Amino acid sequence: MKKVLRAVASVCLAVLLVVVAACGNKAAQTGSSGSTSAGQPSSQTQSEETILIKFPFVTSMASEKGKAAEIFKKLAEERTNGRVKVELYPSSQLFNDEQSLEQLPRNTIQFIAISLTKLVGYDPQFQIVDLPFLFKNEEAVLRFWDGEGGKILGSKLESANMKFLGVWTNGFKHFVSNKKLLKTPEDFKGLKFRTQAGKVLEQQFSALGAGSVTLPFSEVYTALQQGTIDGIENTFVDIYGQNFFEVAKYLTLSNHGRLDYGLITNLTFWNGLPDDIRATLEQVIAEATAQEREIARNLGNQYFEEMKDEFNEIYELTPADIELFKQALQPVYDNFIKEHGDEILNLAIQANQ
């Protein structure tokens, strides 16, 4: 009897295996399993696989960069019907700027929007953005970066497996001090300022008789509070966003330099995108960039109005004041031309016309 039962069980098992195999073959033939044949994914499945973009930045979501990144995320996900997913990491939650520059070429992350000054390690001509009193207004800045200047400098990143996608603006920089009001070049003597990395910024403060130190953005508030540094140069958006007015009570409206961001992606990642996805993202980036620039202008004006009463004193440089600063800072221009030639500088000067 036991032999009979074992025989029956064997027959049932064989029938079951045949049925399962038949179902599997049918699924493969109809595409319901996502394959055209065993182990070979269909082109439809490949093209519709979710594409993840990790996008870290050091500022908050309330900054112009954060707001623009949110617009980019929304449009990218909507326009691709969810084929692209964007993860935002504000306030250095994932990486700070220096770490982001290390990770982007490795494709650990796919997008960054980083201060243009921090790209000097890839080509020292990026220091053009730090030349004091170079651009007369934002229109000139955008003519430079949206034109030949941006094309030339952006191409310098490709050897590091990065693709330059354009510029997001922040605004003109102003001087802020926790010591005294800065009205003339002489007022800077003996003070120490936080700067981003770069020879031009070091030379700028050196020409004014001041010292400089490179600090991560996240450490600036504490350094001002503790007196480790005596001042900063920054935009209205960042002064307000980081509450620097709480620990530095003297503001000089100088418009002496720019702080803008390079929007950059991993080159291998970008070139490997399906053509339709890349074309869609190009449109999304153009729209997000236009909106970011408008947001930056509006936020700068708004934040200045909201925080101006927090300062003990505010001084706006006059045209005569600016001429004195230009004279004091001429060695910075001389050194730039000596080291890098005048091609990029001439493009910037032409953008002012």
VEXDREN-2710 file (C-alpha; in Angstrom, 1 decimal):
% VEXDREN-2710
k/r/px/py/pz
1/MET/0.0/0.0/0.0
2/LYS/2.8/2.4/0.9
3/LYS/4.4/1.7/-2.5
4/VAL/1.2/2.6/-4.2
5/LEU/0.9/5.9/-2.3
6/ARG/4.5/6.8/-3.1
7/ALA/3.9/6.1/-6.8
8/VAL/0.7/8.3/-6.8
9/ALA/2.6/11.1/-5.1
10/SER/5.4/10.9/-7.6
11/VAL/2.9/11.2/-10.5
12/CYS/1.2/14.2/-8.9
13/LEU/4.5/15.9/-8.4
14/ALA/5.5/15.4/-12.0
15/VAL/2.2/16.8/-13.2
16/LEU/2.6/19.8/-10.9
17/LEU/6.1/20.6/-12.3
18/VAL/4.8/20.3/-15.9
19/VAL/2.0/22.8/-15.1
20/VAL/4.4/25.3/-13.4
21/ALA/6.8/25.1/-16.3
22/ALA/4.0/25.7/-18.8
23/CYS/2.8/28.7/-16.9
24/GLY/6.3/30.1/-16.8
25/ASN/6.7/29.6/-20.5
26/LYS/3.4/31.4/-21.2
27/ALA/4.4/34.3/-19.0
28/ALA/7.7/34.7/-20.8
29/GLN/5.9/34.6/-24.2
30/THR/3.3/37.2/-23.2
31/GLY/5.8/39.6/-21.4
32/SER/3.9/39.5/-18.1
33/SER/7.1/38.6/-16.3
34/GLY/8.9/41.6/-17.8
35/SER/11.1/39.3/-20.0
36/THR/11.2/38.4/-23.7
37/SER/13.1/35.2/-22.9
38/ALA/14.6/33.6/-19.8
39/GLY/17.0/36.1/-18.2
40/GLN/16.6/38.8/-20.9
41/PRO/14.8/41.9/-19.7
42/SER/12.6/43.6/-22.3
43/SER/13.6/47.0/-23.7
44/GLN/10.4/48.4/-22.3
45/THR/11.4/47.4/-18.8
46/GLN/14.9/48.7/-19.2
47/SER/13.7/52.1/-20.5
48/GLU/11.1/52.4/-17.7
49/GLU/13.4/51.5/-14.8
50/THR/13.4/54.2/-12.2
51/ILE/16.3/56.6/-12.5
52/LEU/17.5/57.9/-9.1
53/ILE/19.0/61.3/-8.7
54/LYS/20.6/62.2/-5.4
55/PHE/21.0/65.9/-5.0
56/PRO/22.8/67.2/-1.8
57/PHE/23.5/70.8/-1.0
58/VAL/24.6/72.8/2.1
59/THR/21.9/75.4/2.3
60/SER/18.4/75.0/3.8
61/MET/15.2/74.3/1.8
62/ALA/14.2/77.9/2.5
63/SER/17.2/79.2/0.5
64/GLU/16.9/80.0/-3.2
65/LYS/18.9/76.8/-3.9
66/GLY/16.6/74.7/-1.8
67/LYS/13.5/76.2/-3.5
68/ALA/14.9/75.7/-6.9
69/ALA/15.9/72.1/-6.1
70/GLU/12.4/71.4/-5.0
71/ILE/11.1/72.8/-8.4
72/PHE/13.6/70.6/-10.2
73/LYS/12.4/67.6/-8.3
74/LYS/8.7/68.3/-8.9
75/LEU/9.1/68.9/-12.6
76/ALA/11.5/66.1/-13.2
77/GLU/9.3/63.5/-11.6
78/GLU/6.1/64.9/-13.2
79/ARG/7.5/65.3/-16.7
80/THR/9.0/61.8/-16.8
81/ASN/5.9/60.2/-15.3
82/GLY/7.8/58.9/-12.3
83/ARG/10.7/57.4/-14.3
84/VAL/13.0/59.8/-12.6
85/LYS/13.0/60.1/-8.8
86/VAL/14.9/62.9/-7.2
87/GLU/16.1/62.8/-3.6
88/LEU/17.0/66.1/-2.0
89/TYR/19.5/66.4/0.9
90/PRO/19.6/70.0/2.2
91/SER/21.7/71.5/5.0
92/SER/24.7/69.1/4.5
93/GLN/22.5/66.2/5.6
94/LEU/24.4/63.9/3.2
95/PHE/27.6/65.7/2.2
96/ASN/29.1/69.1/2.5
97/ASP/30.4/70.9/-0.6
98/GLU/33.9/69.4/-0.4
99/GLN/32.6/65.9/0.1
100/SER/30.1/66.4/-2.8
101/LEU/32.9/67.4/-5.1
102/GLU/34.6/64.1/-4.2
103/GLN/31.5/62.0/-4.6
104/LEU/30.0/63.4/-7.8
105/PRO/32.7/62.1/-10.2
106/ARG/32.2/58.6/-8.6
107/ASN/28.4/58.8/-9.4
108/THR/27.6/58.3/-5.7
109/ILE/25.5/61.4/-6.2
110/GLN/24.2/62.7/-9.5
111/PHE/23.6/66.5/-9.1
112/ILE/25.2/69.3/-7.1
113/ALA/24.7/73.1/-7.0
114/ILE/28.0/74.3/-5.6
115/SER/29.6/77.7/-5.2
116/LEU/31.6/78.4/-8.4
117/THR/34.6/79.5/-6.3
118/LYS/35.0/75.9/-5.1
119/LEU/35.7/74.7/-8.6
120/VAL/39.1/76.4/-8.7
121/GLY/40.7/73.0/-8.0
122/TYR/39.6/71.8/-11.5
123/ASP/40.7/75.0/-13.2
124/PRO/42.1/78.1/-11.5
125/GLN/40.4/80.4/-14.0
126/PHE/37.2/79.8/-12.1
127/GLN/38.6/82.4/-9.7
128/ILE/37.3/85.0/-12.1
129/VAL/34.1/85.0/-10.0
130/ASP/36.1/86.3/-7.0
131/LEU/37.6/89.4/-8.6
132/PRO/36.3/92.3/-6.6
133/PHE/34.0/94.8/-8.2
134/LEU/34.2/93.0/-11.6
135/PHE/30.6/92.9/-12.6
136/LYS/28.4/96.0/-12.5
137/ASN/25.1/94.2/-12.2
138/GLU/23.5/90.8/-12.4
139/GLU/22.7/91.1/-16.1
140/ALA/26.4/91.3/-16.8
141/VAL/27.0/88.2/-14.6
142/LEU/24.4/86.2/-16.6
143/ARG/25.7/87.4/-20.0
144/PHE/29.1/86.0/-19.0
145/TRP/27.9/82.6/-17.6
146/ASP/25.2/82.0/-20.2
147/GLY/27.7/82.9/-23.0
148/GLU/31.2/82.1/-24.0
149/GLY/32.7/82.5/-20.5
150/GLY/30.4/79.8/-19.1
151/LYS/31.1/77.6/-22.1
152/ILE/34.8/77.8/-21.8
153/LEU/35.0/77.3/-18.0
154/GLY/32.3/74.6/-17.9
155/SER/34.2/72.4/-20.4
156/LYS/37.1/72.3/-17.9
157/LEU/35.1/69.9/-15.7
158/GLU/34.7/67.2/-18.2
159/SER/38.1/65.6/-17.7
160/ALA/36.9/65.0/-14.1
161/ASN/33.8/63.2/-15.3
162/MET/31.5/66.1/-14.5
163/LYS/29.2/68.1/-16.8
164/PHE/28.4/71.8/-16.3
165/LEU/24.7/72.4/-16.7
166/GLY/24.5/76.1/-16.0
167/VAL/24.5/78.7/-13.2
168/TRP/22.0/79.3/-10.4
169/THR/22.4/82.7/-8.8
170/ASN/22.6/83.8/-5.2
171/GLY/23.5/87.4/-5.4
172/PHE/26.1/90.0/-4.8
173/LYS/28.3/89.8/-1.7
174/HIS/28.5/92.3/1.1
175/PHE/30.8/92.8/4.0
176/VAL/29.6/91.9/7.6
177/SER/31.7/92.4/10.7
178/ASN/31.3/91.7/14.4
179/LYS/33.9/94.5/15.2
180/LYS/33.0/97.7/13.4
181/LEU/31.5/99.3/10.4
182/LEU/33.7/98.9/7.3
183/LYS/33.6/102.0/5.1
184/THR/37.2/102.4/3.8
185/PRO/40.1/100.0/2.9
186/GLU/41.8/101.1/6.1
187/ASP/39.0/99.8/8.2
188/PHE/39.9/96.2/7.2
189/LYS/43.4/96.3/8.6
190/GLY/44.2/93.7/11.2
191/LEU/40.8/91.9/10.9
192/LYS/40.3/88.3/10.0
193/PHE/37.6/87.2/7.5
194/ARG/36.2/83.8/6.6
195/THR/36.5/83.1/2.9
196/GLN/36.0/80.2/0.6
197/ALA/39.1/78.6/-0.8
198/GLY/41.0/80.5/-3.5
199/LYS/44.0/82.7/-4.1
200/VAL/41.9/85.7/-5.3
201/LEU/40.0/85.8/-2.1
202/GLU/43.1/85.5/-0.1
203/GLN/44.8/88.3/-2.1
204/GLN/41.7/90.5/-1.8
205/PHE/41.8/90.6/2.0
206/SER/45.6/90.7/2.0
207/ALA/45.5/93.8/-0.2
208/LEU/43.2/95.4/2.3
209/GLY/45.6/94.5/5.2
210/ALA/43.3/91.8/6.6
211/GLY/43.7/88.1/7.2
212/SER/41.6/85.3/5.9
213/VAL/40.7/81.8/6.9
214/THR/38.8/79.0/5.0
215/LEU/36.0/77.5/7.0
216/PRO/33.1/75.2/6.2
217/PHE/29.9/77.1/5.8
218/SER/28.3/75.2/8.8
219/GLU/31.0/76.6/11.1
220/VAL/30.8/80.3/10.3
221/TYR/28.1/81.3/12.8
222/THR/30.0/79.8/15.7
223/ALA/33.3/81.4/14.5
224/LEU/31.6/84.8/14.4
225/GLN/30.0/84.2/17.8
226/GLN/33.2/83.2/19.4
227/GLY/35.4/85.9/17.7
228/THR/37.5/83.3/15.9
229/ILE/36.8/85.5/12.9
230/ASP/36.0/89.2/12.7
231/GLY/33.9/89.2/9.5
232/ILE/32.5/87.6/6.5
233/GLU/31.5/88.4/2.9
234/ASN/28.2/87.0/1.9
235/THR/24.8/87.6/0.2
236/PHE/21.6/88.7/1.8
237/VAL/20.1/85.3/1.3
238/ASP/22.9/83.5/3.2
239/ILE/23.3/86.2/5.9
240/TYR/19.6/85.9/6.6
241/GLY/19.4/82.1/6.1
242/GLN/22.2/81.5/8.6
243/ASN/21.2/84.2/11.1
244/PHE/24.6/85.8/10.8
245/PHE/23.0/89.2/11.8
246/GLU/22.7/87.8/15.3
247/VAL/26.4/87.6/15.8
248/ALA/27.7/90.3/13.4
249/LYS/26.0/93.7/13.8
250/TYR/27.8/95.8/11.1
251/LEU/26.7/95.5/7.5
252/THR/28.5/97.3/4.5
253/LEU/26.4/97.3/1.3
254/SER/29.3/96.8/-1.1
255/ASN/28.2/94.6/-4.0
256/HIS/31.8/93.8/-4.4
257/GLY/31.6/90.2/-5.5
258/ARG/29.3/87.4/-6.5
259/LEU/28.3/84.2/-5.0
260/ASP/26.6/81.9/-7.6
261/TYR/26.4/78.2/-8.0
262/GLY/27.4/75.8/-10.7
263/LEU/24.7/73.2/-11.5
264/ILE/26.7/70.1/-12.3
265/THR/26.0/66.4/-13.0
266/ASN/28.0/63.3/-13.3
267/LEU/29.1/63.1/-17.0
268/THR/28.8/59.3/-17.3
269/PHE/25.4/59.3/-15.7
270/TRP/24.2/62.1/-18.0
271/ASN/25.5/60.5/-21.2
272/GLY/24.0/57.1/-20.1
273/LEU/20.4/58.5/-19.8
274/PRO/17.8/57.4/-22.3
275/ASP/17.6/60.1/-25.0
276/ASP/14.0/61.1/-24.1
277/ILE/14.8/61.4/-20.4
278/ARG/17.9/63.5/-21.1
279/ALA/15.9/65.8/-23.4
280/THR/13.2/66.2/-20.7
281/LEU/15.7/66.9/-18.0
282/GLU/17.3/69.6/-20.2
283/GLN/13.9/71.4/-20.4
284/VAL/13.3/71.0/-16.7
285/ILE/16.7/72.4/-15.9
286/ALA/16.1/75.4/-18.1
287/GLU/12.8/76.1/-16.4
288/ALA/14.1/75.5/-12.9
289/THR/17.1/77.8/-13.6
290/ALA/14.9/80.6/-14.8
291/GLN/12.7/80.3/-11.7
292/GLU/15.7/80.0/-9.4
293/ARG/17.2/83.3/-10.6
294/GLU/13.9/85.1/-10.0
295/ILE/13.5/83.5/-6.6
296/ALA/17.1/84.6/-5.7
297/ARG/16.4/88.2/-6.7
298/ASN/13.1/88.3/-4.7
299/LEU/14.5/86.5/-1.7
300/GLY/17.5/88.8/-1.5
301/ASN/15.3/91.9/-1.5
302/GLN/12.9/90.3/1.0
303/TYR/15.5/89.1/3.4
304/PHE/17.3/92.4/3.5
305/GLU/14.1/94.2/4.4
306/GLU/13.4/91.6/7.1
307/MET/16.8/91.7/8.8
308/LYS/18.0/95.3/8.3
309/ASP/16.7/96.5/11.7
310/GLU/18.8/93.7/13.4
311/PHE/22.1/95.5/12.5
312/ASN/23.5/98.2/14.7
313/GLU/24.8/100.1/11.7
314/ILE/24.5/99.8/7.9
315/TYR/26.6/101.7/5.4
316/GLU/26.3/101.8/1.6
317/LEU/29.5/102.4/-0.3
318/THR/29.4/105.5/-2.5
319/PRO/30.9/105.6/-6.0
320/ALA/33.9/107.5/-4.5
321/ASP/34.3/104.8/-1.9
322/ILE/34.3/102.1/-4.6
323/GLU/37.0/103.9/-6.5
324/LEU/39.2/103.8/-3.4
325/PHE/38.6/100.1/-3.0
326/LYS/39.4/99.5/-6.7
327/GLN/42.7/101.3/-6.3
328/ALA/43.6/99.3/-3.2
329/LEU/42.6/96.0/-4.9
330/GLN/44.3/96.6/-8.3
331/PRO/47.2/94.2/-7.4
332/VAL/44.6/91.4/-7.3
333/TYR/43.8/92.0/-11.0
334/ASP/47.4/92.3/-11.9
335/ASN/48.2/88.9/-10.3
336/PHE/45.2/87.3/-12.0
337/ILE/46.3/88.4/-15.4
338/LYS/49.9/87.4/-14.7
339/GLU/48.8/83.8/-13.7
340/HIS/45.9/83.2/-16.1
341/GLY/46.1/85.7/-19.0
342/ASP/43.4/88.0/-19.9
343/GLU/41.0/86.0/-22.2
344/ILE/38.5/85.1/-19.5
345/LEU/38.8/88.5/-17.9
346/ASN/38.1/90.3/-21.2
347/LEU/35.0/88.2/-21.6
348/ALA/33.8/89.3/-18.2
349/ILE/34.6/93.0/-19.0
350/GLN/32.7/92.7/-22.3
351/ALA/29.7/91.3/-20.5
352/ASN/29.5/94.7/-18.6
353/GLN/29.0/96.5/-21.9
END
